[in-house]
Amino acid sequence: METRMTNQKLKIMEHLQKVRTHPTAEMVYHIVSKDLPAISLATVYRNLNLLAEQGKILRLEINGEYHYDGFCDSHQHLVCTNCGKIMDLGQKEISNYAMKKIKSSDFELKSVRIIFYGVCKNCKEK
């Protein structure tokens, strides 16, 4: 179901496409509400979920919390198990390899999401 691009959705999309921090809904609300003071947290949640369902953004569940990514191109995510930081890893060949290797006559594969867990450089140096 395609819905119209409201000013609220547009501001949310613009913010997500500007950042690489994979914010939560609350973080998006905090930033977007500066430009749209009348927007509610519920509206931000509703629009994020709609955009994710339409495939315009990614919704990642990490450590029991949803994070959002405005970049839907083929990439992977790195999650630091110490500080929780989420980073992009843009190695399309990893996703392409996974897509080619999955064989199932009972299932039509559309996409793959790969999340690697480890320790980021900052945490490792501490």
Backbone atoms as SQL, in Angstrom:
CREATE TABLE atoms (id INTEGER PRIMARY KEY, chain TEXT, resi INTEGER, resn TEXT, atom TEXT, x REAL, y REAL, z REAL);
INSERT INTO atoms VALUES
  (1, 'A', 1, 'MET', 'N', 0.840, -1.190, 0.000),
  (2, 'A', 1, 'MET', 'CA', 0.000, 0.000, 0.000),
  (3, 'A', 1, 'MET', 'C', 0.882, 1.249, 0.000),
  (4, 'A', 2, 'GLU', 'N', 0.750, 2.038, -0.989),
  (5, 'A', 2, 'GLU', 'CA', 1.509, 3.290, -1.104),
  (6, 'A', 2, 'GLU', 'C', 0.713, 4.412, -0.444),
  (7, 'A', 3, 'THR', 'N', 1.377, 5.151, 0.414),
  (8, 'A', 3, 'THR', 'CA', 0.728, 6.294, 1.052),
  (9, 'A', 3, 'THR', 'C', 1.442, 7.550, 0.598),
  (10, 'A', 4, 'ARG', 'N', 0.771, 8.663, 0.734),
  (11, 'A', 4, 'ARG', 'CA', 1.373, 9.906, 0.262),
  (12, 'A', 4, 'ARG', 'C', 2.536, 10.315, 1.173),
  (13, 'A', 5, 'MET', 'N', 3.457, 11.063, 0.606),
  (14, 'A', 5, 'MET', 'CA', 4.636, 11.508, 1.338),
  (15, 'A', 5, 'MET', 'C', 4.294, 12.812, 2.057),
  (16, 'A', 6, 'THR', 'N', 3.915, 12.707, 3.311),
  (17, 'A', 6, 'THR', 'CA', 3.586, 13.887, 4.105),
  (18, 'A', 6, 'THR', 'C', 4.862, 14.621, 4.492),
  (19, 'A', 7, 'ASN', 'N', 4.711, 15.836, 4.966),
  (20, 'A', 7, 'ASN', 'CA', 5.854, 16.610, 5.435),
  (21, 'A', 7, 'ASN', 'C', 6.564, 15.885, 6.581),
  (22, 'A', 8, 'GLN', 'N', 5.786, 15.213, 7.425),
  (23, 'A', 8, 'GLN', 'CA', 6.376, 14.474, 8.546),
  (24, 'A', 8, 'GLN', 'C', 7.239, 13.326, 8.042),
  (25, 'A', 9, 'LYS', 'N', 6.721, 12.548, 7.092),
  (26, 'A', 9, 'LYS', 'CA', 7.501, 11.439, 6.523),
  (27, 'A', 9, 'LYS', 'C', 8.745, 11.966, 5.821),
  (28, 'A', 10, 'LEU', 'N', 8.575, 13.068, 5.112),
  (29, 'A', 10, 'LEU', 'CA', 9.697, 13.659, 4.396),
  (30, 'A', 10, 'LEU', 'C', 10.818, 14.064, 5.356),
  (31, 'A', 11, 'LYS', 'N', 10.470, 14.720, 6.458),
  (32, 'A', 11, 'LYS', 'CA', 11.476, 15.143, 7.450),
  (33, 'A', 11, 'LYS', 'C', 12.166, 13.930, 8.078),
  (34, 'A', 12, 'ILE', 'N', 11.397, 12.886, 8.358),
  (35, 'A', 12, 'ILE', 'CA', 11.971, 11.666, 8.936),
  (36, 'A', 12, 'ILE', 'C', 12.940, 11.031, 7.943),
  (37, 'A', 13, 'MET', 'N', 12.525, 10.914, 6.678),
  (38, 'A', 13, 'MET', 'CA', 13.390, 10.351, 5.636),
  (39, 'A', 13, 'MET', 'C', 14.660, 11.181, 5.463),
  (40, 'A', 14, 'GLU', 'N', 14.501, 12.497, 5.405),
  (41, 'A', 14, 'GLU', 'CA', 15.657, 13.381, 5.239),
  (42, 'A', 14, 'GLU', 'C', 16.660, 13.163, 6.361),
  (43, 'A', 15, 'HIS', 'N', 16.160, 13.075, 7.583),
  (44, 'A', 15, 'HIS', 'CA', 17.067, 12.866, 8.719),
  (45, 'A', 15, 'HIS', 'C', 17.791, 11.524, 8.605),
  (46, 'A', 16, 'LEU', 'N', 17.047, 10.467, 8.303),
  (47, 'A', 16, 'LEU', 'CA', 17.668, 9.142, 8.224),
  (48, 'A', 16, 'LEU', 'C', 18.677, 9.047, 7.090),
  (49, 'A', 17, 'GLN', 'N', 18.463, 9.802, 6.017),
  (50, 'A', 17, 'GLN', 'CA', 19.406, 9.753, 4.902),
  (51, 'A', 17, 'GLN', 'C', 20.621, 10.642, 5.130),
  (52, 'A', 18, 'LYS', 'N', 20.569, 11.482, 6.158),
  (53, 'A', 18, 'LYS', 'CA', 21.708, 12.341, 6.497),
  (54, 'A', 18, 'LYS', 'C', 22.670, 11.672, 7.476),
  (55, 'A', 19, 'VAL', 'N', 22.155, 10.747, 8.277),
  (56, 'A', 19, 'VAL', 'CA', 22.965, 10.167, 9.354),
  (57, 'A', 19, 'VAL', 'C', 23.306, 8.710, 9.080),
  (58, 'A', 20, 'ARG', 'N', 24.368, 8.261, 9.689),
  (59, 'A', 20, 'ARG', 'CA', 24.769, 6.852, 9.615),
  (60, 'A', 20, 'ARG', 'C', 24.804, 6.240, 11.014),
  (61, 'A', 21, 'THR', 'N', 24.018, 6.818, 11.915),
  (62, 'A', 21, 'THR', 'CA', 24.055, 6.416, 13.321),
  (63, 'A', 21, 'THR', 'C', 23.024, 5.355, 13.683),
  (64, 'A', 22, 'HIS', 'N', 22.106, 5.015, 12.779),
  (65, 'A', 22, 'HIS', 'CA', 21.082, 4.010, 13.028),
  (66, 'A', 22, 'HIS', 'C', 20.279, 4.350, 14.284),
  (67, 'A', 23, 'PRO', 'N', 19.604, 5.510, 14.271),
  (68, 'A', 23, 'PRO', 'CA', 18.911, 5.978, 15.471),
  (69, 'A', 23, 'PRO', 'C', 17.662, 5.157, 15.807),
  (70, 'A', 24, 'THR', 'N', 17.247, 5.266, 17.066),
  (71, 'A', 24, 'THR', 'CA', 15.978, 4.708, 17.517),
  (72, 'A', 24, 'THR', 'C', 14.879, 5.718, 17.168),
  (73, 'A', 25, 'ALA', 'N', 13.625, 5.334, 17.344),
  (74, 'A', 25, 'ALA', 'CA', 12.502, 6.246, 17.089),
  (75, 'A', 25, 'ALA', 'C', 12.594, 7.481, 17.982),
  (76, 'A', 26, 'GLU', 'N', 12.992, 7.280, 19.236),
  (77, 'A', 26, 'GLU', 'CA', 13.111, 8.410, 20.162),
  (78, 'A', 26, 'GLU', 'C', 14.167, 9.407, 19.693),
  (79, 'A', 27, 'MET', 'N', 15.276, 8.892, 19.177),
  (80, 'A', 27, 'MET', 'CA', 16.335, 9.766, 18.655),
  (81, 'A', 27, 'MET', 'C', 15.838, 10.544, 17.435),
  (82, 'A', 28, 'VAL', 'N', 15.111, 9.861, 16.547),
  (83, 'A', 28, 'VAL', 'CA', 14.547, 10.523, 15.363),
  (84, 'A', 28, 'VAL', 'C', 13.573, 11.609, 15.814),
  (85, 'A', 29, 'TYR', 'N', 12.714, 11.282, 16.762),
  (86, 'A', 29, 'TYR', 'CA', 11.742, 12.250, 17.291),
  (87, 'A', 29, 'TYR', 'C', 12.445, 13.491, 17.844),
  (88, 'A', 30, 'HIS', 'N', 13.497, 13.284, 18.605),
  (89, 'A', 30, 'HIS', 'CA', 14.235, 14.401, 19.221),
  (90, 'A', 30, 'HIS', 'C', 14.737, 15.389, 18.161),
  (91, 'A', 31, 'ILE', 'N', 15.235, 14.871, 17.043),
  (92, 'A', 31, 'ILE', 'CA', 15.761, 15.735, 15.978),
  (93, 'A', 31, 'ILE', 'C', 14.634, 16.343, 15.140),
  (94, 'A', 32, 'VAL', 'N', 13.695, 15.520, 14.695),
  (95, 'A', 32, 'VAL', 'CA', 12.632, 15.976, 13.798),
  (96, 'A', 32, 'VAL', 'C', 11.709, 16.983, 14.492),
  (97, 'A', 33, 'SER', 'N', 11.509, 16.815, 15.789),
  (98, 'A', 33, 'SER', 'CA', 10.608, 17.725, 16.515),
  (99, 'A', 33, 'SER', 'C', 11.161, 19.148, 16.599),
  (100, 'A', 34, 'LYS', 'N', 12.447, 19.327, 16.328),
  (101, 'A', 34, 'LYS', 'CA', 13.018, 20.684, 16.289),
  (102, 'A', 34, 'LYS', 'C', 12.456, 21.462, 15.094),
  (103, 'A', 35, 'ASP', 'N', 12.254, 20.759, 13.964),
  (104, 'A', 35, 'ASP', 'CA', 11.675, 21.388, 12.776),
  (105, 'A', 35, 'ASP', 'C', 10.152, 21.333, 12.780),
  (106, 'A', 36, 'LEU', 'N', 9.611, 20.300, 13.403),
  (107, 'A', 36, 'LEU', 'CA', 8.162, 20.097, 13.452),
  (108, 'A', 36, 'LEU', 'C', 7.728, 19.949, 14.914),
  (109, 'A', 37, 'PRO', 'N', 7.621, 21.060, 15.649),
  (110, 'A', 37, 'PRO', 'CA', 7.321, 20.978, 17.077),
  (111, 'A', 37, 'PRO', 'C', 5.988, 20.297, 17.407),
  (112, 'A', 38, 'ALA', 'N', 5.051, 20.265, 16.475),
  (113, 'A', 38, 'ALA', 'CA', 3.748, 19.656, 16.745),
  (114, 'A', 38, 'ALA', 'C', 3.749, 18.133, 16.563),
  (115, 'A', 39, 'ILE', 'N', 4.836, 17.573, 16.030),
  (116, 'A', 39, 'ILE', 'CA', 4.874, 16.132, 15.784),
  (117, 'A', 39, 'ILE', 'C', 4.946, 15.385, 17.121),
  (118, 'A', 40, 'SER', 'N', 4.262, 14.260, 17.185),
  (119, 'A', 40, 'SER', 'CA', 4.287, 13.453, 18.410),
  (120, 'A', 40, 'SER', 'C', 5.203, 12.242, 18.216),
  (121, 'A', 41, 'LEU', 'N', 5.618, 11.659, 19.328),
  (122, 'A', 41, 'LEU', 'CA', 6.444, 10.453, 19.268),
  (123, 'A', 41, 'LEU', 'C', 5.659, 9.323, 18.587),
  (124, 'A', 42, 'ALA', 'N', 4.358, 9.241, 18.848),
  (125, 'A', 42, 'ALA', 'CA', 3.517, 8.213, 18.217),
  (126, 'A', 42, 'ALA', 'C', 3.502, 8.371, 16.698),
  (127, 'A', 43, 'THR', 'N', 3.472, 9.609, 16.219),
  (128, 'A', 43, 'THR', 'CA', 3.495, 9.871, 14.776),
  (129, 'A', 43, 'THR', 'C', 4.827, 9.438, 14.181),
  (130, 'A', 44, 'VAL', 'N', 5.910, 9.697, 14.892),
  (131, 'A', 44, 'VAL', 'CA', 7.235, 9.270, 14.420),
  (132, 'A', 44, 'VAL', 'C', 7.274, 7.743, 14.325),
  (133, 'A', 45, 'TYR', 'N', 6.816, 7.060, 15.370),
  (134, 'A', 45, 'TYR', 'CA', 6.772, 5.589, 15.344),
  (135, 'A', 45, 'TYR', 'C', 5.934, 5.081, 14.161),
  (136, 'A', 46, 'ARG', 'N', 4.752, 5.634, 13.986),
  (137, 'A', 46, 'ARG', 'CA', 3.845, 5.203, 12.920),
  (138, 'A', 46, 'ARG', 'C', 4.494, 5.391, 11.548),
  (139, 'A', 47, 'ASN', 'N', 5.110, 6.557, 11.334),
  (140, 'A', 47, 'ASN', 'CA', 5.739, 6.831, 10.043),
  (141, 'A', 47, 'ASN', 'C', 6.979, 5.976, 9.811),
  (142, 'A', 48, 'LEU', 'N', 7.769, 5.748, 10.839),
  (143, 'A', 48, 'LEU', 'CA', 8.934, 4.864, 10.694),
  (144, 'A', 48, 'LEU', 'C', 8.490, 3.458, 10.311),
  (145, 'A', 49, 'ASN', 'N', 7.450, 2.970, 10.961),
  (146, 'A', 49, 'ASN', 'CA', 6.961, 1.629, 10.642),
  (147, 'A', 49, 'ASN', 'C', 6.392, 1.557, 9.231),
  (148, 'A', 50, 'LEU', 'N', 5.661, 2.577, 8.809),
  (149, 'A', 50, 'LEU', 'CA', 5.138, 2.617, 7.436),
  (150, 'A', 50, 'LEU', 'C', 6.271, 2.633, 6.415),
  (151, 'A', 51, 'LEU', 'N', 7.260, 3.486, 6.642),
  (152, 'A', 51, 'LEU', 'CA', 8.394, 3.589, 5.715),
  (153, 'A', 51, 'LEU', 'C', 9.162, 2.269, 5.639),
  (154, 'A', 52, 'ALA', 'N', 9.305, 1.591, 6.772),
  (155, 'A', 52, 'ALA', 'CA', 9.991, 0.294, 6.793),
  (156, 'A', 52, 'ALA', 'C', 9.172, -0.758, 6.037),
  (157, 'A', 53, 'GLU', 'N', 7.873, -0.773, 6.261),
  (158, 'A', 53, 'GLU', 'CA', 7.005, -1.731, 5.563),
  (159, 'A', 53, 'GLU', 'C', 7.007, -1.500, 4.055),
  (160, 'A', 54, 'GLN', 'N', 7.167, -0.258, 3.640),
  (161, 'A', 54, 'GLN', 'CA', 7.206, 0.080, 2.212),
  (162, 'A', 54, 'GLN', 'C', 8.591, -0.148, 1.608),
  (163, 'A', 55, 'GLY', 'N', 9.566, -0.500, 2.436),
  (164, 'A', 55, 'GLY', 'CA', 10.915, -0.750, 1.950),
  (165, 'A', 55, 'GLY', 'C', 11.717, 0.505, 1.673),
  (166, 'A', 56, 'LYS', 'N', 11.270, 1.645, 2.197),
  (167, 'A', 56, 'LYS', 'CA', 11.982, 2.907, 1.977),
  (168, 'A', 56, 'LYS', 'C', 13.096, 3.130, 2.987),
  (169, 'A', 57, 'ILE', 'N', 13.014, 2.458, 4.123),
  (170, 'A', 57, 'ILE', 'CA', 14.070, 2.485, 5.139),
  (171, 'A', 57, 'ILE', 'C', 14.205, 1.070, 5.686),
  (172, 'A', 58, 'LEU', 'N', 15.296, 0.823, 6.409),
  (173, 'A', 58, 'LEU', 'CA', 15.486, -0.464, 7.074),
  (174, 'A', 58, 'LEU', 'C', 15.156, -0.323, 8.550),
  (175, 'A', 59, 'ARG', 'N', 14.531, -1.341, 9.100),
  (176, 'A', 59, 'ARG', 'CA', 14.286, -1.405, 10.541),
  (177, 'A', 59, 'ARG', 'C', 15.086, -2.596, 11.053),
  (178, 'A', 60, 'LEU', 'N', 16.021, -2.326, 11.939),
  (179, 'A', 60, 'LEU', 'CA', 16.883, -3.362, 12.488),
  (180, 'A', 60, 'LEU', 'C', 16.550, -3.575, 13.956),
  (181, 'A', 61, 'GLU', 'N', 16.335, -4.816, 14.350),
  (182, 'A', 61, 'GLU', 'CA', 16.131, -5.098, 15.770),
  (183, 'A', 61, 'GLU', 'C', 17.456, -5.575, 16.334),
  (184, 'A', 62, 'ILE', 'N', 18.024, -4.753, 17.195),
  (185, 'A', 62, 'ILE', 'CA', 19.322, -5.058, 17.793),
  (186, 'A', 62, 'ILE', 'C', 19.214, -4.859, 19.298),
  (187, 'A', 63, 'ASN', 'N', 19.577, -5.898, 20.029),
  (188, 'A', 63, 'ASN', 'CA', 19.513, -5.882, 21.492),
  (189, 'A', 63, 'ASN', 'C', 18.116, -5.508, 21.993),
  (190, 'A', 64, 'GLY', 'N', 17.076, -6.035, 21.322),
  (191, 'A', 64, 'GLY', 'CA', 15.705, -5.815, 21.748),
  (192, 'A', 64, 'GLY', 'C', 15.155, -4.428, 21.468),
  (193, 'A', 65, 'GLU', 'N', 15.842, -3.667, 20.627),
  (194, 'A', 65, 'GLU', 'CA', 15.420, -2.299, 20.330),
  (195, 'A', 65, 'GLU', 'C', 15.487, -2.082, 18.824),
  (196, 'A', 66, 'TYR', 'N', 14.498, -1.357, 18.283),
  (197, 'A', 66, 'TYR', 'CA', 14.509, -1.056, 16.855),
  (198, 'A', 66, 'TYR', 'C', 15.394, 0.152, 16.571),
  (199, 'A', 67, 'HIS', 'N', 16.194, 0.009, 15.511),
  (200, 'A', 67, 'HIS', 'CA', 17.030, 1.093, 14.987),
  (201, 'A', 67, 'HIS', 'C', 16.667, 1.231, 13.516),
  (202, 'A', 68, 'TYR', 'N', 16.823, 2.430, 12.991),
  (203, 'A', 68, 'TYR', 'CA', 16.389, 2.705, 11.622),
  (204, 'A', 68, 'TYR', 'C', 17.555, 3.188, 10.773),
  (205, 'A', 69, 'ASP', 'N', 17.524, 2.785, 9.511),
  (206, 'A', 69, 'ASP', 'CA', 18.597, 3.078, 8.572),
  (207, 'A', 69, 'ASP', 'C', 17.962, 3.601, 7.290),
  (208, 'A', 70, 'GLY', 'N', 18.363, 4.795, 6.863),
  (209, 'A', 70, 'GLY', 'CA', 17.815, 5.404, 5.660),
  (210, 'A', 70, 'GLY', 'C', 18.452, 4.907, 4.378),
  (211, 'A', 71, 'PHE', 'N', 19.408, 4.002, 4.491),
  (212, 'A', 71, 'PHE', 'CA', 20.110, 3.492, 3.317),
  (213, 'A', 71, 'PHE', 'C', 19.712, 2.041, 3.098),
  (214, 'A', 72, 'CYS', 'N', 19.006, 1.787, 2.024),
  (215, 'A', 72, 'CYS', 'CA', 18.485, 0.444, 1.736),
  (216, 'A', 72, 'CYS', 'C', 19.351, -0.328, 0.752),
  (217, 'A', 73, 'ASP', 'N', 20.458, 0.263, 0.340),
  (218, 'A', 73, 'ASP', 'CA', 21.336, -0.447, -0.584),
  (219, 'A', 73, 'ASP', 'C', 21.911, -1.677, 0.122),
  (220, 'A', 74, 'SER', 'N', 22.494, -2.568, -0.644),
  (221, 'A', 74, 'SER', 'CA', 23.019, -3.817, -0.103),
  (222, 'A', 74, 'SER', 'C', 24.247, -3.540, 0.758),
  (223, 'A', 75, 'HIS', 'N', 24.075, -3.693, 2.072),
  (224, 'A', 75, 'HIS', 'CA', 25.193, -3.540, 2.993),
  (225, 'A', 75, 'HIS', 'C', 24.932, -4.347, 4.252),
  (226, 'A', 76, 'GLN', 'N', 25.952, -4.529, 5.046),
  (227, 'A', 76, 'GLN', 'CA', 25.849, -5.283, 6.276),
  (228, 'A', 76, 'GLN', 'C', 26.033, -4.331, 7.452),
  (229, 'A', 77, 'HIS', 'N', 25.785, -4.839, 8.652),
  (230, 'A', 77, 'HIS', 'CA', 25.941, -4.023, 9.853),
  (231, 'A', 77, 'HIS', 'C', 26.889, -4.697, 10.831),
  (232, 'A', 78, 'LEU', 'N', 27.664, -3.861, 11.504),
  (233, 'A', 78, 'LEU', 'CA', 28.572, -4.300, 12.557),
  (234, 'A', 78, 'LEU', 'C', 28.028, -3.735, 13.867),
  (235, 'A', 79, 'VAL', 'N', 27.884, -4.573, 14.884),
  (236, 'A', 79, 'VAL', 'CA', 27.360, -4.125, 16.171),
  (237, 'A', 79, 'VAL', 'C', 28.399, -4.425, 17.236),
  (238, 'A', 80, 'CYS', 'N', 28.784, -3.388, 17.980),
  (239, 'A', 80, 'CYS', 'CA', 29.728, -3.565, 19.078),
  (240, 'A', 80, 'CYS', 'C', 28.972, -4.124, 20.283),
  (241, 'A', 81, 'THR', 'N', 29.409, -5.273, 20.771),
  (242, 'A', 81, 'THR', 'CA', 28.741, -5.910, 21.906),
  (243, 'A', 81, 'THR', 'C', 29.083, -5.219, 23.222),
  (244, 'A', 82, 'ASN', 'N', 30.033, -4.297, 23.173),
  (245, 'A', 82, 'ASN', 'CA', 30.421, -3.573, 24.386),
  (246, 'A', 82, 'ASN', 'C', 29.643, -2.267, 24.535),
  (247, 'A', 83, 'CYS', 'N', 29.705, -1.388, 23.516),
  (248, 'A', 83, 'CYS', 'CA', 29.068, -0.065, 23.625),
  (249, 'A', 83, 'CYS', 'C', 27.740, 0.023, 22.869),
  (250, 'A', 84, 'GLY', 'N', 27.443, -0.949, 22.000),
  (251, 'A', 84, 'GLY', 'CA', 26.185, -0.957, 21.260),
  (252, 'A', 84, 'GLY', 'C', 26.200, -0.184, 19.959),
  (253, 'A', 85, 'LYS', 'N', 27.328, 0.409, 19.599),
  (254, 'A', 85, 'LYS', 'CA', 27.428, 1.182, 18.354),
  (255, 'A', 85, 'LYS', 'C', 27.122, 0.283, 17.154),
  (256, 'A', 86, 'ILE', 'N', 26.387, 0.847, 16.183),
  (257, 'A', 86, 'ILE', 'CA', 26.041, 0.136, 14.953),
  (258, 'A', 86, 'ILE', 'C', 26.723, 0.847, 13.794),
  (259, 'A', 87, 'MET', 'N', 27.461, 0.092, 12.998),
  (260, 'A', 87, 'MET', 'CA', 28.191, 0.673, 11.871),
  (261, 'A', 87, 'MET', 'C', 27.822, -0.069, 10.589),
  (262, 'A', 88, 'ASP', 'N', 27.946, 0.623, 9.469),
  (263, 'A', 88, 'ASP', 'CA', 27.702, 0.020, 8.161),
  (264, 'A', 88, 'ASP', 'C', 28.971, -0.637, 7.644),
  (265, 'A', 89, 'LEU', 'N', 28.801, -1.737, 6.958),
  (266, 'A', 89, 'LEU', 'CA', 29.878, -2.404, 6.244),
  (267, 'A', 89, 'LEU', 'C', 29.374, -2.575, 4.815),
  (268, 'A', 90, 'GLY', 'N', 29.971, -1.883, 3.881),
  (269, 'A', 90, 'GLY', 'CA', 29.480, -1.868, 2.506),
  (270, 'A', 90, 'GLY', 'C', 30.184, -2.857, 1.613),
  (271, 'A', 91, 'GLN', 'N', 30.053, -4.137, 1.907),
  (272, 'A', 91, 'GLN', 'CA', 30.671, -5.156, 1.071),
  (273, 'A', 91, 'GLN', 'C', 29.574, -5.976, 0.396),
  (274, 'A', 92, 'LYS', 'N', 29.115, -5.445, -0.752),
  (275, 'A', 92, 'LYS', 'CA', 27.992, -6.057, -1.479),
  (276, 'A', 92, 'LYS', 'C', 28.241, -7.516, -1.816),
  (277, 'A', 93, 'GLU', 'N', 29.506, -7.869, -2.043),
  (278, 'A', 93, 'GLU', 'CA', 29.804, -9.248, -2.430),
  (279, 'A', 93, 'GLU', 'C', 29.414, -10.246, -1.337),
  (280, 'A', 94, 'ILE', 'N', 29.407, -9.819, -0.073),
  (281, 'A', 94, 'ILE', 'CA', 28.992, -10.716, 1.016),
  (282, 'A', 94, 'ILE', 'C', 27.501, -11.031, 0.883),
  (283, 'A', 95, 'SER', 'N', 26.694, -10.002, 0.709),
  (284, 'A', 95, 'SER', 'CA', 25.253, -10.210, 0.551),
  (285, 'A', 95, 'SER', 'C', 24.951, -10.963, -0.733),
  (286, 'A', 96, 'ASN', 'N', 25.628, -10.614, -1.819),
  (287, 'A', 96, 'ASN', 'CA', 25.420, -11.298, -3.096),
  (288, 'A', 96, 'ASN', 'C', 25.756, -12.780, -2.986),
  (289, 'A', 97, 'TYR', 'N', 26.851, -13.087, -2.307),
  (290, 'A', 97, 'TYR', 'CA', 27.269, -14.478, -2.113),
  (291, 'A', 97, 'TYR', 'C', 26.203, -15.248, -1.336),
  (292, 'A', 98, 'ALA', 'N', 25.712, -14.658, -0.249),
  (293, 'A', 98, 'ALA', 'CA', 24.681, -15.315, 0.566),
  (294, 'A', 98, 'ALA', 'C', 23.414, -15.561, -0.250),
  (295, 'A', 99, 'MET', 'N', 23.005, -14.582, -1.049),
  (296, 'A', 99, 'MET', 'CA', 21.792, -14.722, -1.864),
  (297, 'A', 99, 'MET', 'C', 21.938, -15.852, -2.892),
  (298, 'A', 100, 'LYS', 'N', 23.128, -15.979, -3.483),
  (299, 'A', 100, 'LYS', 'CA', 23.345, -16.999, -4.513),
  (300, 'A', 100, 'LYS', 'C', 23.412, -18.407, -3.912),
  (301, 'A', 101, 'LYS', 'N', 23.891, -18.516, -2.684),
  (302, 'A', 101, 'LYS', 'CA', 24.121, -19.828, -2.077),
  (303, 'A', 101, 'LYS', 'C', 22.867, -20.448, -1.466),
  (304, 'A', 102, 'ILE', 'N', 21.857, -19.658, -1.194),
  (305, 'A', 102, 'ILE', 'CA', 20.626, -20.191, -0.615),
  (306, 'A', 102, 'ILE', 'C', 19.798, -20.831, -1.722),
  (307, 'A', 103, 'LYS', 'N', 19.502, -22.087, -1.554),
  (308, 'A', 103, 'LYS', 'CA', 18.711, -22.810, -2.550),
  (309, 'A', 103, 'LYS', 'C', 17.489, -23.408, -1.842),
  (310, 'A', 104, 'SER', 'N', 16.317, -23.043, -2.325),
  (311, 'A', 104, 'SER', 'CA', 15.087, -23.590, -1.777),
  (312, 'A', 104, 'SER', 'C', 13.992, -23.531, -2.829),
  (313, 'A', 105, 'SER', 'N', 13.356, -24.660, -3.056),
  (314, 'A', 105, 'SER', 'CA', 12.245, -24.678, -4.009),
  (315, 'A', 105, 'SER', 'C', 10.953, -24.222, -3.325),
  (316, 'A', 106, 'ASP', 'N', 10.978, -24.164, -2.007),
  (317, 'A', 106, 'ASP', 'CA', 9.786, -23.786, -1.235),
  (318, 'A', 106, 'ASP', 'C', 9.758, -22.314, -0.852),
  (319, 'A', 107, 'PHE', 'N', 10.758, -21.556, -1.292),
  (320, 'A', 107, 'PHE', 'CA', 10.870, -20.181, -0.801),
  (321, 'A', 107, 'PHE', 'C', 11.554, -19.316, -1.847),
  (322, 'A', 108, 'GLU', 'N', 10.951, -18.159, -2.147),
  (323, 'A', 108, 'GLU', 'CA', 11.558, -17.206, -3.074),
  (324, 'A', 108, 'GLU', 'C', 12.281, -16.139, -2.268),
  (325, 'A', 109, 'LEU', 'N', 13.580, -16.127, -2.349),
  (326, 'A', 109, 'LEU', 'CA', 14.415, -15.197, -1.597),
  (327, 'A', 109, 'LEU', 'C', 14.342, -13.799, -2.199),
  (328, 'A', 110, 'LYS', 'N', 14.118, -12.781, -1.378),
  (329, 'A', 110, 'LYS', 'CA', 14.019, -11.392, -1.839),
  (330, 'A', 110, 'LYS', 'C', 15.206, -10.547, -1.376),
  (331, 'A', 111, 'SER', 'N', 15.653, -10.765, -0.148),
  (332, 'A', 111, 'SER', 'CA', 16.761, -9.965, 0.372),
  (333, 'A', 111, 'SER', 'C', 17.418, -10.702, 1.529),
  (334, 'A', 112, 'VAL', 'N', 18.532, -10.163, 1.962),
  (335, 'A', 112, 'VAL', 'CA', 19.257, -10.734, 3.099),
  (336, 'A', 112, 'VAL', 'C', 19.764, -9.585, 3.965),
  (337, 'A', 113, 'ARG', 'N', 19.736, -9.790, 5.273),
  (338, 'A', 113, 'ARG', 'CA', 20.326, -8.836, 6.207),
  (339, 'A', 113, 'ARG', 'C', 21.356, -9.581, 7.027),
  (340, 'A', 114, 'ILE', 'N', 22.543, -9.029, 7.049),
  (341, 'A', 114, 'ILE', 'CA', 23.629, -9.666, 7.772),
  (342, 'A', 114, 'ILE', 'C', 24.126, -8.703, 8.841),
  (343, 'A', 115, 'ILE', 'N', 24.173, -9.199, 10.071),
  (344, 'A', 115, 'ILE', 'CA', 24.663, -8.400, 11.199),
  (345, 'A', 115, 'ILE', 'C', 25.812, -9.165, 11.842),
  (346, 'A', 116, 'PHE', 'N', 26.950, -8.508, 11.916),
  (347, 'A', 116, 'PHE', 'CA', 28.120, -9.079, 12.572),
  (348, 'A', 116, 'PHE', 'C', 28.253, -8.455, 13.958),
  (349, 'A', 117, 'TYR', 'N', 28.585, -9.258, 14.941),
  (350, 'A', 117, 'TYR', 'CA', 28.778, -8.785, 16.307),
  (351, 'A', 117, 'TYR', 'C', 30.236, -8.925, 16.688),
  (352, 'A', 118, 'GLY', 'N', 30.758, -7.927, 17.389),
  (353, 'A', 118, 'GLY', 'CA', 32.144, -7.941, 17.824),
  (354, 'A', 118, 'GLY', 'C', 32.413, -6.727, 18.688),
  (355, 'A', 119, 'VAL', 'N', 33.660, -6.285, 18.698),
  (356, 'A', 119, 'VAL', 'CA', 34.065, -5.138, 19.513),
  (357, 'A', 119, 'VAL', 'C', 34.651, -4.066, 18.602),
  (358, 'A', 120, 'CYS', 'N', 34.148, -2.840, 18.739),
  (359, 'A', 120, 'CYS', 'CA', 34.626, -1.738, 17.903),
  (360, 'A', 120, 'CYS', 'C', 36.036, -1.304, 18.314),
  (361, 'A', 121, 'LYS', 'N', 36.658, -0.539, 17.444),
  (362, 'A', 121, 'LYS', 'CA', 38.019, -0.079, 17.660),
  (363, 'A', 121, 'LYS', 'C', 38.154, 0.707, 18.953),
  (364, 'A', 122, 'ASN', 'N', 37.205, 1.610, 19.243),
  (365, 'A', 122, 'ASN', 'CA', 37.274, 2.416, 20.450),
  (366, 'A', 122, 'ASN', 'C', 37.230, 1.561, 21.702),
  (367, 'A', 123, 'CYS', 'N', 36.328, 0.587, 21.734),
  (368, 'A', 123, 'CYS', 'CA', 36.211, -0.293, 22.916),
  (369, 'A', 123, 'CYS', 'C', 37.428, -1.183, 23.054),
  (370, 'A', 124, 'LYS', 'N', 37.962, -1.636, 21.936),
  (371, 'A', 124, 'LYS', 'CA', 39.132, -2.513, 21.962),
  (372, 'A', 124, 'LYS', 'C', 40.352, -1.802, 22.509),
  (373, 'A', 125, 'GLU', 'N', 40.449, -0.493, 22.206),
  (374, 'A', 125, 'GLU', 'CA', 41.608, 0.290, 22.645),
  (375, 'A', 125, 'GLU', 'C', 41.528, 0.677, 24.117),
  (376, 'A', 126, 'LYS', 'N', 40.349, 0.565, 24.712),
  (377, 'A', 126, 'LYS', 'CA', 40.197, 0.938, 26.130),
  (378, 'A', 126, 'LYS', 'C', 40.757, -0.094, 27.065);
